[in-house]
Amino acid sequence: MDKLDSRFRGNDKNMLQLTLYHFMGCPYCQRVRDFLSKEGISVPMKDTHENPAYRDELIKIGGKPQVPCLIIDGKALYESLDIIEWFKKNYKK
């Protein structure tokens, strides 16, 4: 997805830049992907096992290769339940 849904807007009404770093074999990543699918939420995703350059990007942004990681306007949010909670609070249907 090239642009984000207008349902993700920051306080100043600008669209937030979101990216989810994940990999397919990670159960915590699956938890986040399942939630996003169930809620009909689409965000750009980068598989760190499929493309090692994405792992390097994640380390540069967040300081560690841990997934899942949601990047919100350049800031890293780790932990699947925290990511899900962020979407629950910030996604407007």
N, C-alpha and C positions, 0 to 999 in steps of 0.2 A: 504494500500500500504506500503510495507516494506522499499523500497528504493525510493528515489526521482529521478525524471526525470533529465537527464543530462542538460536540458535546464535551470536549476536553479544552477548557479555556482557563487561563490563569486569572488572577485577580484583576489584571489590567485589560481583560478581554482579548488578549493575544492568545493564539493557539499554543498550547504546550507542545514541546518536542519530546516525544516518547520513543524509547526503543527498549525491547525486552531481549536481554541476552539469556540464552538457554542452551540445552542440548537434549536430544531425544531420549537418551537413556536415564535421565535424571528424574526421580519420582517427584521431587519438589517442583521442578519445572513443569511436569505433567499436571500437578495440582493447579498451577497458575493457568496453564493452557486450557485445562478443562473448565475453569471458572470463566475465562474470557469467552470461550466457545458458548457456554451455557447462557451467558449474558449478551451474546451477540456483539462483543467488543473486538475491534480489530486494531492492532498496533503493529508497527514494523518489528520483526524478530530477526535476531542474528544467532545462528547456531555456532557455538564456539568449537565444537568438535568437527563440524563440516568444513569450517574455514578458520584455520589457526590465526589468521590476521584479526578476526573478531575477538579472539582471546586476548591478543595483544592490546587491542583497542580498549577492552574492558579493564585490563590492568592499568592502562594509562589513565582512564577516567576514574575508576573506583579504588585503585590501589591493590586489588586482588582479583583472582580469576573466578571467584565464587559465583555460581549460578543457582537459582535464577537471580537476575539483577535487572531492575527496571531503572533506566536512565530517564530522569525527568529534568528537562532543560539543563542537561550537563551534570546533574547530581545523581549519585548512585543510591538506590534503595534496594537493600538485600532482604532476604528471608521471604519465603512464599506467602506466609500468612500476613506479613506486613504489606506486601505488594497487593494482595487481594483486598486488604482493608483500605489501602489507598484508592483502589478503583471504586470500592463501595462508597467512599466519601466524595470522590471527585467526578464520578461518571454521572452525567445527567441524561436520563432517558427522554 
